[in-house]
Amino acid sequence: MNAPDAPFPARRSARLSHSGQEAWIVADKVDEGWVLQIGGIDQSHVDLADPTRVVHEYLRRIANVLDAFRPVGEPVRVLHLGAGALTLPRYVQATRPGSPQTVVEIERELPTLVTGALPLPAGTQLDVVIGDARESLAEMAQARFDAIVLDVFSGEESPAHLATRDFYMEALPHLERDGLLVVNVGDDAGLRFAAGQARELEHAAAEHGLSGVWLLADSGLVSHLREGNLVLVAGGAVSSSKAEDWRSAWNAAGPHPAAVLDPMETADFVERVLGEA
């Protein structure tokens, strides 16, 4: 599991043209494996020896959601909006070999840096699209996916044109009827931005005749409105009765302490945070 002992290419950093920040791939001396840092902040973790080992808790919750909604090992078509170190595409290939995947990343240099330093698992079918998430999705026209994972939000610094009901309205039709839209929302204490995203996604889902939003997070974060990451889930898959069966699996899988809120509980959470329905 100790990936830092593996040979490493000379080029381990790149200046990102969109943000102007420096991206680095560095050895993780605590959790082993490798870390992608952007602007000096840890963004992603990769274990080359074991792609199923997911260190960041919000990514582990997303992986748990993807594990449950299709039979074990069945390939799924996944669109990743936001690349990071391609931790989740690696996980999907390891757990569902042969899954066709697409990643959209606005930083042109990032996928090249990541794949050059940290090769993808053998057999990975990954198309990389360089561009804005909303514009690129619109250009995909009739493309349909089993799951879309949106991982670009970081509180009030998030791209404003993505943090809207209109964008969710545009994204949901790109899902298969029993598909999933999974959204990671990082937020500051108080979680007002995250609650607002849950509300916008709920309204968009309702417009498409889907049930509301499920929410997965650390239970202490939900109770005390601490800084952290919330995972929001909507789509045809969780609009079926199967979602209640998956709930116990998501709770059991953690990371712990875990909270899994159904649509009514998520609506109550939003009202508690924002003080409105």
N, C-alpha and C positions, 0 to 999 in steps of 0.2 A: 504493500500500500504506500510505501514511501517514495512517491514520485520524484521528489527533489534529487534522488540519486541518479535519475535517468539523464542521458545526454541532453544538452540544451543548446539551441541555436544561438548564434552570436547576437542577432537582432532581437531585443526583448522589449523595446519601447517604440512608441510612435507618437508624433504630434497630430492630434485630431483636428481636422480642418474646420469642422462645423463649430465646435465649442472652443477651439484653440487650446484645449488642455492636453497634458501629456498623459499617455496611457502606458502602463508598465505591466509586465507579467513577472511576478516575484514568487519565490519559494515561501510556502506557509510553514513557519517553524513551530506553530502551535497545533494545527489540525492536519499537518502534512498536506501533500498535494501542492497546488499552485493557486495564486490569487491574482485576479485582474484588479489593478488600481487605476483609477482615473482621477486626476487632480489630487493625488495623494490619499484618496479615500477608497477603501476596499469595496469593490462592486460585486465580484463573483468569485466562487471557489470551484476548482476542478480537481478531481482525483482521477488521474489517467489510468491507474491500475484498476479502479473500481468506479465506473461512471454511475452506478446506482447509489453511491454514497453521496448524499446531498446534505451539505453542512448548514447552509442558510435556512432558517426555520420557515420562512414564507415560501421558499422554493420547495421545501419538503411538503408543505401543505398542498401546493399546486400539484406536485407529483402524486400525492395521495388521491386527489380528485381525478387525475388522468388514469390512475390505476383502476379505479372503481367503475368508470362509466362504460367500459367495453370489456368483453371477456378477456381473461388473462392471455397475454401474448399476441392478441389480434392487432395487426397493423392499423394505424390511424393516420389520417391526413391532418397535419397540424401546421398552423400559421403562427409564427412567433413575431410579435411586433416589439422590437427591441432585442438586440443580440446578446449583450454582455459577453461572457466567456463561453457561450453556447452550452451552458451546463444542462439546461433542460432538453435541448435536442440530443445531447449525448445520452441522457437518461432514457428518453423515448426510444432511441435506437437499441439501447441495451435491454430494455424491458419489452419492447414491441418491435423486433427486428423487421426491417423492410418497410418501415413507415415512411411515406413520402412527406418531407417537411420543407417549409419555406420560412426564411427569416428576412425581415425588413429592418434595416439599420441605417440611420441617417449619417453616421460617421463612416465615411468611405474606408478609412484606414483600419478600422477596428477588426472586421472579420479576417482580414489578411494577417494582421498581427496575431490574433488568437489562433487561427488554424495553422499558421507557420510555427508558432511556439508549442502549441498544444494540439497535436493531430487528433482528428475525429476518429471514433471507433470504425473499424473496418466495416464496409457495407453501408455506411450512412448515406442516405439520399437527401441531400440538403441543397436547395436552391437559395442563393443569397441575392436579395434585391437591395440596392442602395437607394435610399430616398426617404421622404417623409412618410410616416405610417398611414396617415389619412389619404394622402394623394396616391400612394402606392396601392392601397386597398381599392380605391376607386378605379384604378387602371386594371384591376384584375377581373373586372366585368362579371362574367358568369362563374368564376371560381367558387367552389364550395369546399368547406373544411369540416372535419369532425370536431375540431377544437381550435379556437383562436385564443392565444395567450398574450395579453397586453401588459408589458412590464416597462413602462416609461415614466410612471408618476412618482414625484417626490414632493409632496405637499404643495405649497403655493408656488413653487418654482416649476411645477409641471407645465408641459405645453398646453396653453389655454385652448387651442383649437381641437385638442383631443379630449379635454375634460368637460365634454358637453353631451347633453342628451342627443343632439343631432348626430354626433359621431357614433354613439352606440346604436342609434337608429340605422345608420349606414352599415355598421359592422354585423349586426345580427342576421341580416338576410344572406350573408356569406357562410352561414352555418348550415350543415345538413339539418333535417327536421329534428333529429335527436342529438344535436350537437351541443357544445358548451362554449360560452365566452367566459374566460377566466381573467380577472383583472387584479394585479397587485397594486396596492396603493400604500406607499410610504407616507407618513404624516407626522407632524409635530404633536406635542401634548395638546389635548383637547379634541383632536381628531375631527375637526370641523370640515376640513377638506375631504377626508375619507367618507364621512357621513354624507356630504354633499354628492360625492360620486355614487354612493349607494342609492341615493334618491334619484339621481339622473338616470342611472341604469334601470331602476325599477320602473320609472315612467316609460322609458324606451321599450322595455320588455312588455309592458302592458299594451303599448301601441301595436305590438306584433302578436298580441293574443297569448303571451307567455305569462306564467306565474312569476312571482317576485324574485328577489335576490337572496341567495344564501350567502352567509358570511362566515369565514374561518379565520381564527386568530388566537393568540395567547389570551387565555381567559382573564388574566390580570389586566391586560391592555384594555379589553372591553369593559371590565368593571371600573377601572380607575382612569380610563381615557389617557393612558400614557402614550408617549412617543413610540412609534413602531409601525409594523406592516399589517394591513388587513387584506385578505383575499376575498374578492367578490366573485360569485358564480351565478350566471344566468344562462338561459337557453332551453331548448326543447327537452334535453335530457333531464334537467332538474325540474321541469314542469310536469313530469310523470310521477307516478306513485313510487317508482324505484328510488327516488331521492331519499325517502325516509329510511330505506334499507341501507343506503350508502352512508347515512348520517352516523350510524353506530360504528361503521368501519372508519370513517374519517376521525371520529372521536378517539377510537382505540389507537389509530396510527400516530396521533400526536402531530408535532412535538407537544409535550405536556408542560404546563397545564393547558388544555385545549378547550376552546369554545367553538361550537358549530351552531350557528343561528339559522333557523328556517326563515322563510319570507316574512311571516308575521313578527317574529322576534327581531329580525333586521329592521323592519319598519319601526318597531318600538325603540330600538337603538338610535335610529336616525332622529326620531322625535325627541328623545332624551338629549341628544347632542345639540341639535339645531333649535329645539324648542318650537317645532312646528310639524305638522303632518306631512 
